Amino acid sequence: MSVMKTLSDDQADALFHALSDRTRRDIVRRVMDEGQSVSTLAAKYDMSFAAVQKHVAVLERAGLVNKRRRGREQVARTDVGTIRSAQELLGELEHLWRERVERIDDLLAADGGSTGSTDRAEPSGAAGGPPVS
């Protein structure tokens, strides 16, 4: 089944919004192999603990990160399944765009590569006047 059909628009929006920030992408990378506590993550960034905690919360809402309690700490770990879903969704979108480009190429080839107009506008001078020689 297509990922585009299984993810709602809101889920896809949350997923790509979460990945649109470089700090959040870095957090996902850091907790991919081994979970890290939010306090450990916060020590690696030039921002407050609360700011890092908010980034982790955005990732968690998007399903990219899961948190679990370990003693007094919250340990974040990447949800690899969600990463795969994002990758599959991007693959499907790439496939759609490649098909469109191929159709455009086919149309241009069938038309002899012509756009129907052989007149091209000549560049104008700096002041918008006639072309400068």
Buried (B, 14 or more C-beta within 10 A) or exposed (E): EEBEEEBEEEBBEBBEEBBEEEBBBBBBEBBBEEBBBBEBBBEEBEEEEEEBBEBBBBBBEBBBBBBEEEEEBBBBBBBEEBBEBBEBBEEBEEEEEEEEEEEEEEEEEEEEEEEEEEEEEEEEEEEEEEEEE
